[in-house]
Amino acid sequence: MDLQAFLITFREALEAILIVGVILTYLSRIEMTRWNKWVWVGVFLALLVSYGLALVFQIMLTGFAAMGSQNYLKIGIMLVSSGLLTHMILFMSKQSGELQGKVQKQIAHILTVGGAINMIVHSFLVVVREGVETVFFFAAITGGDIQKALQSWGALGGLILALIVGLLFFKGTKKIKLRTFFRVTSVFLMLISAGLFVQAVGIMQDLGIMGSLYRTAGGEIGEIYNITGFMPEHPIDETQYIRDTGREPLINGQVGIFMKAFLGYTQNPSLEEFVLYWGYYFFVFVLLAVQRKRQENNAASVEGRSA
């Protein structure tokens, strides 16, 4: 249980730390640290909600009868988080293209318009999603005794390691040029956002909320490919693979479950998961191209008037 708690806490805390860190580093690099307090307000509110949910599970709930609604909550949070991260990608890309001249003034104006609420919502949803998932995972591995997992060395060790990794990551980004920082973090956020989106699609298909155009002869949702032998997405899948084939997968399921939680990795995606995952990237790239074109047109218009 300690090892499970360690892995759960590490992967959930690391994602939250990295995304909140991106927001804080971004604000620092554009000299807008006065908005940091609103980021921390969102983080604090998210921790309160997560703790409250853990308390409800610990005191009021027994067994797993009341856990059926967790997937609906996860779907909503994943989709909203994906949308907000996409917004952040577009916003950061816009500033990357406006690093000359009036960028500080433009950013200040954008942040002033609903800036506090924007910072709170972004940081709140990032942290609360990880907090809620941690509560559900802890409830699953302890049979509902969440306090047992919270008090284990695994939970504390996972949190400490996530903090160390996050600190090392952002210490390294201080040496990166601002334009490069925008681009690198945008790619990072895009990977996470696409993963959240496709995970929500997978959960909806599992619950029967969303169907599939490709089904097996038995009526089950079909898979486009199966690379369990390369990296199963869960230790259970690894065990089943070894039992069925007598071979060890190339990469074990502990890595797979981390990649699934962090980037939405799927060993056997459905048609919709595959198409929508890559469709998300296409959609974002189209939005970025349209945004870049508008910036070029606006720049040309300004130059024309000044001439």
N, C-alpha and C positions, 0 to 999 in steps of 0.2 A: 504493500500500500504506500510506503514511503517513497519508493521509486516512481510509482504512478503519480503521486502528489507532486513530486519534484518535476517530472516532465510536463504535467498539466500547468503548474504554476509558471514554469520557465517559458513555455511557448505562448501562453496567454499574456503574461506580463511583458514579455519581450515585444510583442506586436504593439501593445498599448504604449510602452515606453518609446519605441521607435517613432510612432506616428505623432505622439505628443511632442517628442523631441524635435521632429521635423518642423512642427508648427512654431515651437519656441526658438529654434535656431533660425528659422526663416524670419521671424519678427526681429531677432537680434541683428541679423545681417542687413536688414533694411532700416535699422535704427528706430524700431517701433516697439521697444520693450515695455512701454506703458500699457500695452495690451496683454502682457503676460499674466497679470492678475486675473483676467477674465478666463484665460485658459485654465488656470489653477482652480477657479470657481467651478468650472465644468468638471474637472477631475474630482474635486471634493464632492460635488453632488452625485457623481457616478459611483464613488466609493460608498457614499451613504446608501444609495439605492441597492447596490450589490450586497452590502452588509445587512440591510433590511430584509432582502430576499433570503439570505442565508439564515437569518433569525427566524423567518417564517417557516422555512423548511425544518429547522432544528426543533422548534417549539410546537408547531401546529400540524405538521405533516408526518405521516408514517408510511413506510413502503414507497411504492412508485405510482400509486393510484392517481395522485394529483399532478404527476409530471407530464401527463399527456399534452398539456398546452404549451410546454416548453418550446416545441418546434415552431409553433405559430409565432411565439415571441421572437425566436431566433430569426425566422424569415423576415419579419418586419424590421428588426434592427439591422440585419444584413443588407437588405435592399436600401434602406435609408442611408446607412453608412456608405454603401457603394456610391450612391448618388452624391453625397457630400464630398467624398474623396474625389469624384470626377470633377465636381465644382472646383475643388482645391487645385487639381491638376491644370485646369483651364486658367485659373487665376494666376498660378505661378508661371505658366507658359506665357501669359500676357505680359507679366512683369519682365520675364527673360528677354522679350523682344523690345522692351522699353527702358533698357538700362541706361540709356543716354539722356541727358537733359533733365526732364521734369519728373523722373520716375518717383522720387521721394514724395513730391507734392501729390502726384496721382494716387499713390498707394495710401497716403494719409487720408485723402478724400474718400477712397473706397472703404477703408476701415472705419471711418467716422460714420458712414451710412449703415447703421445697424451693426457696426463692428463688434460691440460687446456681445450681443446676442449670437452673432456668427461664431465668435471664438468659443463661447460657452457651449453652443450646440455641437460644434465639431469635436471638442475635447470630451464633452459628456458622452456622446454616442460611441466614440472610440473606446473609452475606458469602460463604460457600462456594458458594452457588448462582451468584452473580455471578462468582466466581473461576473456577469450572468452565466456565461458559459462555464467559468470556473466553478460556480456554485452547483450547476447541474452535473458537471463531471465529478465533483467531490461527493455529491449525493449518490451518484451511481457506484463509485468505488467503495463507499463506506456503508451502503444500505440505508442512507438517510442521515447518518451521524456525521454531519459536516464538520462539527467542532473537532472531531478526531483527526480529520485530514488537515484542518487549519493549524492544529497544534503539533503536527508532525515535523520532523527535521526536513522532510522532503519539500514541504511548502515553503519553508523559510529559505532553504538552499536554492530552490528554483528562483525565488524572488531576488535573492542576492546575486545569483549568476546573471539574471536578466539585467539587473541594474549595472553590473560590471560591463557586460557586452554593450549595452546602450551607451554607457559613458565612453568606452573606447571608440565606438562608432562615431559619436559626435565630436570627440576630441580630434579625430582624424579629419572631419569635414571642415574644421576651422582653417585648414591649409588649402582648401579648394576654392578656386575663384567663384564669385557669386553666380555668374552665368552658368558655370559647370554644376554648381550646387543645385540650381533650379532644375537643370536637365536631369541630373542623377536622381534627385528625390522625386521628380515627376514620374520617372520610369518605375521607381520603387513603389510609389503610391498606386500607379496603374496596375501593377502586378497584384497587389493586395486587393484593390477594388474589383478587378476581374475575378479573383478567387472568391470574394464574398458573393458576388453576383451569381456565379455558377454553383456555389454551395447552396444558395437559396433555391435555385432551380432544381437541384438534386433532391432537396428536402421536400419541395412541393410535389415532385414526381413520386417520391416514396409514400407521401400521404394521400396520393390520388387526387390532389388539387389540380395537378397539371398532367395531361396525358402525354402520349408519344406517337409520332408518325411511324416509328419503326419498332415492331414487336416481333417476338419469337413465335414459333408455331404454337407454343403453349399459351400465348396471350400475354406473356410477360414483356416488360420493356427491354428491348434489345440493346446490346452494347456495340459500339463502333469498333473497338479493339479492346484487348485485355493484356496489360503489361504487368500483371501481378508478379511474374517471374523476375521482372526488373526491380520493382519496388512496390510491395503491397501497401495500401493506404492505412492499414491498421494491423496490429499484432495478431488479431483474430484471423484476418485474411492470410497472414503469413503462416499461421498454424495449419489452416485448411489447405494451403498450397503445398506445404511439406507433406501433409497426410495424403494428398491426392497424387502427387508426383514423385515423392521421395527425394526431392531436391530442395536445397536452400535457395531462396531468392537472392539476387545479386546485392540488393540493399535491404536491410531488415525493416520490419513494420514500425519500429519506434521512430525511425527517420521519416517513414511514410506518413505517420499520423501527425508529425510535426509539420511536414510540408502541406498536408491537407488543411490543417488549421491555419497555417500561415499564408499559403498561396492558393488554396483551393485545389490541390492536386487530386486527380481521380484516376484510379487504375483501370477502370472500365466504363468510360463515359457513355451516356445515352446520346442519341442523335442531337437532341435539343441542347444538352450540356456542351457538346463539342461545337455545334454551330454558334450557340449564343456566347460561348467563351471567346472564340475568335471574332465573332461579330461585335463583341464589346470593344475589342481593340480597334477594329475597323471604324466603328462609330466614333470613338474618341479621336482617332487620327483624322477623320473627316472634320470633326469639330475644331481640332487644332489647325487644320489647313484653312478652314473658313475664317477662323480668328486671325491667322497670319495674313491672309489676303486682305481682310478689312484693315489691319494695321498698315499694310503697304499702301493701300488706297488712301487712308487718312494721311499718311506721311507725304504722299505725292500731292494730295490736295493742299496741305499746309505749305509745301514748297512752292506750289503754283501760285498761291495767294501772296506769298512773301516776295516772289519774283516780280 
